Amino acid sequence: MKTLTEHWDEIFHNTEHQQLGWYEKNFSQTLKFLDQIPDWENKTLFVPGIGTSGLLDVLLGANAKLVLNDLSPKAIEKAKLRHPDAENRVHWICQDISQPLPIEPDSIDIWLDRAVLHFLTDPSSIRGYFQNLKTTLKKGGYAVFAEFSKTGATKCAGLNVKQYDAQDLHVELSTFKLIQSEDYIYVNPKGDDRPYIYALFQENDS
Ligand SMILES: C[S@@+](CC[C@H](N)C(=O)[O-])C[C@H]1O[C@@H](n2cnc3c(N)ncnc32)[C@H](O)[C@@H]1O
């Protein structure tokens, strides 16, 4: 049986970037949420499971400090090949996001997840994910999520997923303030609708 890393490596090895079922070329929905965070372009962002996303191009275009994660070495290799010049601007962390992160506590301003949390289906992995988020985020820091909604897909990349609404996310982040949430229909490269929930939270620093 394949490990999770082998599963994702195989996908990134066998599939062209633009054919991936979650490929985006327009990041306006993510930017709509990021733009609500004051001065986000100059903050430190942590992106779990960034894969080969073109979001990296957008983030490199800003002045942001980037801490980027994926459990697939192949995805990271491909992302690095697209941006050989970015090596000194990005801190890469290749590991399962549900395991403790090797970064300083209270060092991240913004946690930005698209289509990663929903792959964690067992309670201990979900606990580990949110433990990482809460430990590494600074007081008053922000978290942006884009996950399959309750009307969304139940499987992706051959794996089961957990569907979310804003309330489910708020249960995990009960000490955070929900600033905004919105349903959004992403259309995948095959032309199929994939309903997502987008949500922005802020840690209460009082
Ligand atoms: C559906 S893709 C989304 C990629 C990217 N966030 C985007 O929006 O294009 C899911 C990504 O999460 C990574 N991933 C899956 N499970 C993970 C885990 N437990 N820890 C870290 N990364 C994971 C995969 O390798 C893949 O790059």
The ligand as an ORCA input file, in Angstrom:
! r2SCAN-3c Opt
* xyz 0 1
  C      -5.638     19.672     -3.719
  S      -3.978     20.067     -3.579
  C      -4.025     21.833     -3.312
  C      -2.713     22.483     -3.616
  C      -2.727     24.010     -3.435
  N      -3.060     24.384     -2.073
  C      -3.638     24.668     -4.421
  O      -4.619     25.309     -4.026
  O      -3.374     24.540     -5.634
  C      -3.564     19.463     -1.965
  C      -2.112     19.673     -1.619
  O      -1.899     19.339     -0.270
  C      -0.789     18.479     -0.137
  N      -1.103     17.647      1.042
  C      -2.047     16.684      1.140
  N      -2.080     16.195      2.386
  C      -1.116     16.866      3.082
  C      -0.657     16.794      4.416
  N      -1.191     15.939      5.297
  N       0.346     17.624      4.783
  C       0.897     18.496      3.897
  N       0.493     18.604      2.618
  C      -0.504     17.791      2.221
  C      -0.709     17.725     -1.450
  O       0.578     17.228     -1.722
  C      -1.151     18.802     -2.427
  O      -0.084     19.592     -2.841
*
